[in-house]
Amino acid sequence: QKLNVDLRIVGRTFSTGSSQRKIQAAEVVALAGLLQVSTSTILERFGYDVPTQTVPVSGRVNGNGRISKIAKDTPERVPAPTETAHQMVALYVDSSDGALGMYHGSILYYVPSTTAQYDAYGRLSVIEVGDDESAVVGMLHRADIGRVRIGVWGDVREFETDMLISATPIRWMRCG
């Protein structure tokens, strides 16, 4: 009833054999909303081949939340989240011990930015500061005039800096 389709048609859609009916595009969208899954999940369940989108891996997060960049000549790619934003990239979590050990093998997805995005405050984010050697995955806690406090993910350390270059929130996380 919530699909707004006659029950007999629904029965024919889910049946096998000569009376089977192909699912319609609007029904895929409605069913995905009803079941709270992606439309690609519905299509895959009905046997359709859904192309997989991928995004490039830009770096690895170590046990201290530091990001080491991956060389551009190594075009490694990973499956993208269902709702992939334009220019999204991924980071591997590469820490088998310590506070981040439970996330080892996970993938973080974000859209790089050259500014501190307002929605990065209070969320797990990729943060680049000018007075440190590499970007970190952490949380922007507070911003005062000219200074910002950062809690580094997986590290008990917090630091303050007046050289915040960029901060962009982690949009998706695929647990490893």
LOLUMRO-559877 format. One line per field, with one value per residue (C-alpha): x, y, z; residue in one letter. Coordinates in nm, 3 decimals, padded with zeros to 5 digits. Each point is the difference from the previous one (the first is absolute). Layout:
N
px <- (X_...)
py <- (Y_...)
pz <- (Z_...)
aa <- (A_...)
This chain:
176
px <- (00.000_00.287_00.145_-00.321_-00.025_-00.270_00.095_-00.043_00.264_00.233_-00.050_00.085_00.311_00.135_-00.105_00.204_-00.115_-00.197_-00.225_00.295_-00.012_00.303_00.016_-00.054_00.240_-00.249_-00.062_00.374_00.019_-00.312_00.118_00.345_-00.162_-00.235_00.282_00.249_00.266_00.159_-00.159_00.311_-00.064_-00.354_00.122_00.268_-00.262_-00.208_00.301_00.106_00.371_00.068_00.333_00.219_00.134_00.349_00.199_00.377_00.190_00.192_00.179_00.029_-00.087_00.252_-00.056_00.055_-00.262_00.264_-00.059_00.278_-00.072_00.006_00.203_-00.210_00.165_-00.168_-00.361_-00.157_-00.380_-00.260_-00.378_-00.189_-00.289_-00.345_-00.050_00.338_00.071_00.198_00.378_-00.030_00.321_00.081_00.248_00.104_00.023_00.332_00.043_-00.007_00.061_-00.075_-00.321_-00.063_00.071_-00.371_-00.034_00.292_-00.101_-00.284_-00.041_-00.088_-00.159_00.012_-00.001_00.327_-00.029_00.234_-00.197_-00.134_-00.357_-00.252_-00.136_00.348_-00.027_-00.094_00.026_00.271_00.184_00.313_00.188_00.303_00.202_00.295_00.225_00.003_00.156_-00.315_-00.376_-00.187_-00.332_-00.154_-00.262_-00.006_-00.116_00.000_00.102_00.103_00.114_00.307_00.028_-00.164_00.016_00.031_-00.045_00.193_-00.191_00.150_00.242_-00.060_00.175_-00.172_00.175_-00.075_00.111_-00.041_00.080_-00.314_00.016_-00.298_-00.248_-00.248_-00.229_00.015_-00.319_00.003_00.186_00.021_00.110_00.274)
py <- (00.000_00.238_-00.071_00.131_-00.313_-00.268_-00.309_-00.230_00.201_-00.019_-00.377_-00.030_00.218_-00.229_-00.328_-00.224_-00.156_00.116_00.242_00.195_00.375_00.234_00.257_00.361_00.287_00.181_-00.326_-00.045_00.348_-00.058_-00.344_00.137_00.274_-00.245_-00.241_00.282_-00.135_00.141_-00.038_-00.189_-00.256_-00.054_-00.035_-00.249_-00.207_-00.016_-00.133_00.314_00.066_00.333_00.162_00.070_00.349_00.042_00.286_00.050_-00.069_00.312_-00.125_-00.217_00.091_-00.132_-00.078_00.363_00.133_00.131_-00.028_-00.114_00.082_-00.270_00.081_00.127_-00.252_-00.279_00.025_-00.224_00.017_-00.138_-00.051_00.323_00.053_-00.016_00.375_00.112_00.371_00.153_-00.009_-00.237_-00.178_-00.272_-00.065_-00.342_-00.042_-00.181_-00.062_-00.351_00.106_00.289_00.199_-00.031_-00.375_-00.082_00.210_-00.169_-00.068_00.251_00.262_00.365_00.207_00.379_00.281_00.197_00.372_00.296_00.167_-00.086_-00.108_00.100_-00.356_-00.132_00.143_-00.267_-00.281_-00.242_00.188_00.018_00.301_00.170_00.244_00.208_-00.050_-00.381_-00.255_-00.176_00.015_-00.181_-00.171_00.159_00.232_00.380_00.076_00.375_00.302_00.322_00.303_-00.122_-00.336_-00.340_-00.306_-00.340_-00.345_-00.257_-00.322_-00.299_00.211_00.144_00.312_00.329_00.302_00.360_00.178_00.337_-00.141_-00.191_-00.053_-00.226_-00.231_-00.224_-00.251_-00.374_-00.074_-00.382_-00.277_-00.359_-00.219_-00.250)
pz <- (00.000_00.081_-00.344_-00.154_-00.219_-00.023_00.205_-00.300_-00.190_00.300_00.008_-00.369_00.051_00.272_-00.164_-00.224_-00.322_-00.302_00.190_00.145_-00.055_-00.009_00.276_-00.109_00.081_00.225_00.187_00.058_00.157_00.211_00.116_00.090_00.208_00.170_00.088_00.071_-00.235_-00.315_-00.341_-00.114_00.277_-00.131_-00.358_00.103_00.188_-00.317_-00.189_-00.185_-00.050_00.171_-00.090_00.303_00.040_00.140_00.154_00.024_00.321_00.100_00.312_00.310_00.358_00.253_00.368_00.101_-00.239_-00.241_-00.373_-00.231_-00.363_-00.268_-00.309_-00.288_-00.234_00.202_-00.121_00.265_00.013_00.240_-00.027_00.058_00.241_-00.155_00.006_-00.133_-00.011_-00.283_00.068_00.299_00.103_00.251_00.280_00.130_00.376_00.041_00.372_00.139_00.361_00.231_00.017_-00.375_-00.013_-00.004_-00.318_-00.182_-00.360_00.006_-00.269_00.065_-00.276_-00.032_-00.255_00.019_00.065_00.010_00.280_00.345_-00.066_00.266_00.032_00.091_00.352_00.252_-00.258_-00.101_-00.274_-00.210_00.135_-00.150_00.206_-00.114_00.300_-00.010_-00.234_-00.124_00.004_00.279_00.046_00.304_00.134_00.009_00.353_00.024_-00.196_00.166_-00.189_-00.184_00.187_-00.028_00.228_-00.167_00.155_-00.204_-00.077_00.172_00.201_00.346_-00.116_-00.071_-00.136_-00.084_-00.310_-00.164_-00.345_-00.100_-00.377_-00.062_00.169_-00.176_00.173_-00.055_-00.197_00.006_00.175_-00.120_00.290_-00.078)
aa <- (Q_K_L_N_V_D_L_R_I_V_G_R_T_F_S_T_G_S_S_Q_R_K_I_Q_A_A_E_V_V_A_L_A_G_L_L_Q_V_S_T_S_T_I_L_E_R_F_G_Y_D_V_P_T_Q_T_V_P_V_S_G_R_V_N_G_N_G_R_I_S_K_I_A_K_D_T_P_E_R_V_P_A_P_T_E_T_A_H_Q_M_V_A_L_Y_V_D_S_S_D_G_A_L_G_M_Y_H_G_S_I_L_Y_Y_V_P_S_T_T_A_Q_Y_D_A_Y_G_R_L_S_V_I_E_V_G_D_D_E_S_A_V_V_G_M_L_H_R_A_D_I_G_R_V_R_I_G_V_W_G_D_V_R_E_F_E_T_D_M_L_I_S_A_T_P_I_R_W_M_R_C_G)
